[in-house]
Amino acid sequence: MIFDRKYLKAVIGIILVFCVGLIFFFMFAEPYGDGLEKTMENAEVEEGEPNHNAPLDYGGDYFAALLMGLLGFVIVLCCILIFAKIMRKKDEARNH
């Protein structure tokens, strides 16, 4: 499969936007919390022990979150490319 330069530029652009956006996410997420945390706080409910631990964790620092976010991005991108390839083969089989 040959990749066009415009797709490579788009992927790099998305990754850069993700990296910059992650900085702003950490600036606001840590002190203010998310909607679930605020709802639990308003209802005076304490967070319990987790039922299981995820194999990969975003952690509390920038580089761990960046690495896990990029890993997630690559996994989703690969899944989409595999799905598109399968669908293309099915379409070619129907047309022949």
N, C-alpha and C positions, 0 to 999 in steps of 0.2 A: 504494500500500500504506500503510495507516494503522497506525502503531506504537502499541501500548498503553503506558501509562506504566510498568507493572510490568516490561516488557521493557527499557525504557530504564534504569530503576533497576538492574536485574540487570546490564546491560552496564557501567554506571558502577561498580557494586560489584566486578565482575570486574576491571576495569581498575585500580581502587584496590588490590585485593588483590595484583594483579600488581606494581604499583609498590612496595608495601611488601615483598613477597616478594623482589623484586630486590635490595633493600638487604641482606637476610640472605644471599642467594645470593653476592653479592660478598664479604661478610664471611668466608664459609667456603670459597668456591671458590678464591680466589687463594692463600692460604697452604697449603691442604691438597691441592689438585688434585682431579681426578676419578678414577674407577676406571681408565680407560685410562692416564692419566699414572702412577698408582701401580704398575700392572702393568708398564709399560715400565721404570719406575725399579727395581723388584724384579728384573726380568730383565736389567737393565743394558743396555738397548737405547736408542740415541739416536734422537731424532726426526729424520727426514729432511726434505729440501726438499719443499714441497707440489707436487703434480702440476698443480694449477690454483688460481686465486684466486677466491673467491666474489665475486659482484658487490656484495653487501651484507655488511658485517662488523659483528659485535657490539661489537668494540673492547674496550678495557680500562677504559672509564669508564662511569659510571652513565647519563649522558644518551644516549650512543650506544646502549647496550644497551636503554634504555627506548624510544627511538625505533624501533629495529629490532624489538623485541618487540611494540610497538603496531602497527607496520606489518604484522607477521606475523599478529597477531590480527585486524586488519581484513581482510586478504587471505583468511584462512581463513573468517571470518564471511561475507564476500561469496560465496565459493565454496559454502558451505553454503546460503545463501539462494537462489542461482541453481539449485543442485541441487534444493532443495525446490520451487522454482517449476516446474521442468521436470517433476518427479515429479507435482506437483499437476495440471499440464496433461494428462499421460498418464492420470492417474486419471480426470479429467473426461471425456476422450475415450472411455475404456472404458465409462464409466457412461451415456453418451448413446447 
